[in-house]
């Protein structure tokens, strides 16, 4: 799993719900994309994309 997230930024994602490494890497890449799109300047460091199952939930949390 370390190969998907060498910096450990997305270590909160639980790999046990993924069937294989490709699915886990996809989930990490999704969270990276959400962060880059909705919080590129890291204005909301306390809002972690790994805490959300959907982009809608993550985006809504940033609005609060």
Backbone as CSV, one residue per row, in Angstrom:
resi,resn,N_x,N_y,N_z,CA_x,CA_y,CA_z,C_x,C_y,C_z
1,UNK,0.822,-1.190,0.000,0.000,0.000,0.000,0.873,1.264,0.000
2,UNK,2.057,1.127,0.555,2.979,2.253,0.617,3.306,2.769,-0.783
3,UNK,3.325,1.873,-1.772,3.654,2.286,-3.128,2.588,3.191,-3.732
4,UNK,1.370,3.123,-3.225,0.286,3.973,-3.719,0.311,5.346,-3.065
5,UNK,0.885,5.417,-1.876,0.878,6.651,-1.091,2.207,6.763,-0.330
6,UNK,3.252,7.024,-1.065,4.598,7.028,-0.490,4.758,8.039,0.647
7,UNK,4.044,9.157,0.571,4.158,10.199,1.595,3.282,9.917,2.810
8,UNK,2.369,8.989,2.692,1.487,8.651,3.805,0.367,9.650,4.054
9,UNK,0.101,10.525,3.087,-0.943,11.540,3.259,-2.346,10.944,3.298
10,UNK,-2.501,9.794,2.679,-3.826,9.188,2.573,-3.881,7.862,3.333
11,UNK,-3.094,7.752,4.367,-2.981,6.507,5.121,-4.258,6.172,5.907
12,UNK,-5.149,7.141,6.050,-6.399,6.879,6.772,-7.363,6.013,5.968
13,UNK,-7.117,5.889,4.662,-7.968,5.034,3.842,-7.751,3.583,4.247
14,UNK,-8.829,2.879,4.459,-8.752,1.490,4.885,-8.632,0.575,3.663
15,UNK,-7.493,-0.051,3.476,-7.317,-0.906,2.297,-8.113,-2.212,2.367
16,UNK,-8.648,-2.548,3.513,-9.349,-3.827,3.651,-10.645,-3.890,2.842
17,UNK,-11.213,-2.745,2.488,-12.442,-2.780,1.702,-12.175,-2.856,0.198
18,UNK,-10.910,-2.849,-0.180,-10.541,-2.975,-1.588,-10.140,-4.423,-1.873
19,UNK,-10.516,-4.918,-3.026,-10.201,-6.295,-3.391,-8.745,-6.479,-3.803
20,UNK,-8.139,-5.401,-4.307,-6.762,-5.529,-4.771,-6.069,-4.163,-4.746
21,UNK,-4.810,-4.179,-5.075,-3.993,-2.973,-5.048,-4.481,-1.924,-6.046
22,UNK,-4.986,-2.358,-7.174,-5.478,-1.418,-8.194,-6.664,-0.620,-7.657
23,UNK,-7.585,-1.285,-6.963,-8.729,-0.578,-6.383,-8.282,0.407,-5.308
24,UNK,-7.326,-0.012,-4.493,-6.823,0.875,-3.437,-6.149,2.097,-4.058
25,UNK,-5.338,1.877,-5.067,-4.665,2.994,-5.736,-5.687,3.950,-6.345
26,UNK,-6.757,3.405,-6.894,-7.820,4.237,-7.454,-8.442,5.117,-6.365
27,UNK,-8.691,4.543,-5.194,-9.267,5.313,-4.089,-8.317,6.426,-3.637
28,UNK,-7.020,6.135,-3.563,-6.027,7.152,-3.202,-6.023,8.254,-4.252
29,UNK,-6.026,7.878,-5.520,-6.011,8.865,-6.597,-7.273,9.726,-6.606
30,UNK,-8.406,9.135,-6.258,-9.639,9.927,-6.153,-9.489,11.005,-5.081
31,UNK,-8.991,10.610,-3.910,-8.836,11.572,-2.807,-7.849,12.674,-3.188
32,UNK,-6.802,12.322,-3.895,-5.842,13.333,-4.367,-6.521,14.314,-5.318
33,UNK,-7.344,13.782,-6.219,-8.050,14.636,-7.186,-9.027,15.560,-6.478
34,UNK,-9.753,15.030,-5.483,-10.687,15.873,-4.721,-9.932,17.013,-4.057
35,UNK,-8.834,16.689,-3.412,-8.035,17.693,-2.697,-7.517,18.741,-3.679
36,UNK,-6.989,18.300,-4.812,-6.440,19.227,-5.804,-7.513,20.116,-6.411
37,UNK,-8.708,19.593,-6.592,-9.775,20.379,-7.201,-10.419,21.358,-6.220
38,UNK,-10.715,20.896,-5.015,-11.503,21.711,-4.087,-10.689,22.427,-3.011
39,UNK,-9.460,22.024,-2.792,-8.629,22.682,-1.776,-7.161,22.682,-2.200
40,UNK,-6.862,23.260,-3.371,-5.490,23.204,-3.885,-4.480,23.975,-3.028
41,UNK,-4.937,24.978,-2.308,-4.027,25.785,-1.489,-4.000,25.346,-0.029
42,UNK,-4.645,24.224,0.251,-4.695,23.656,1.605,-5.221,24.663,2.624
43,UNK,-6.297,25.330,2.250,-6.933,26.302,3.141,-7.716,25.625,4.258
44,UNK,-8.020,24.355,4.079,-8.803,23.599,5.063,-8.038,22.340,5.477
45,UNK,-6.924,22.492,6.167,-6.103,21.322,6.514,-6.804,20.338,7.447
46,UNK,-7.812,20.803,8.169,-8.504,19.905,9.097,-9.548,19.029,8.391
47,UNK,-9.853,19.339,7.137,-10.818,18.539,6.374,-10.030,17.562,5.501
48,UNK,-10.052,16.316,5.885,-9.283,15.267,5.213,-10.183,14.521,4.231
49,UNK,-9.817,14.460,2.948,-10.663,13.759,1.980,-10.832,12.270,2.299
50,UNK,-9.937,11.707,3.079,-10.046,10.282,3.443,-11.191,10.021,4.406
51,UNK,-11.707,11.064,5.018,-12.820,10.913,5.957,-14.175,10.840,5.257
52,UNK,-14.181,10.966,3.938,-15.436,11.032,3.183,-15.489,9.960,2.114
53,UNK,-16.663,9.410,1.912,-16.834,8.344,0.928,-17.208,8.869,-0.454
54,UNK,-17.635,10.132,-0.517,-17.997,10.687,-1.826,-17.462,12.105,-1.958
55,UNK,-17.266,12.505,-3.195,-16.781,13.855,-3.465,-17.799,14.894,-3.001
56,UNK,-19.073,14.551,-3.091,-20.112,15.482,-2.652,-20.005,15.758,-1.154
57,UNK,-19.801,14.694,-0.382,-19.660,14.851,1.070,-18.425,15.677,1.420
58,UNK,-17.339,15.407,0.729,-16.100,16.154,0.961,-16.292,17.636,0.616
59,UNK,-16.876,17.892,-0.525,-17.094,19.270,-0.973,-18.011,20.010,-0.002
60,UNK,-19.033,19.335,0.483,-19.959,19.934,1.452,-19.234,20.271,2.757
61,UNK,-18.346,19.407,3.181,-17.589,19.645,4.425,-16.687,20.877,4.282
62,UNK,-16.183,21.117,3.112,-15.338,22.296,2.891,-16.141,23.599,2.979
63,UNK,-17.416,23.522,2.672,-18.280,24.714,2.711,-18.633,25.119,4.137
64,UNK,-18.551,24.189,5.082,-18.952,24.476,6.464,-17.988,25.380,7.157
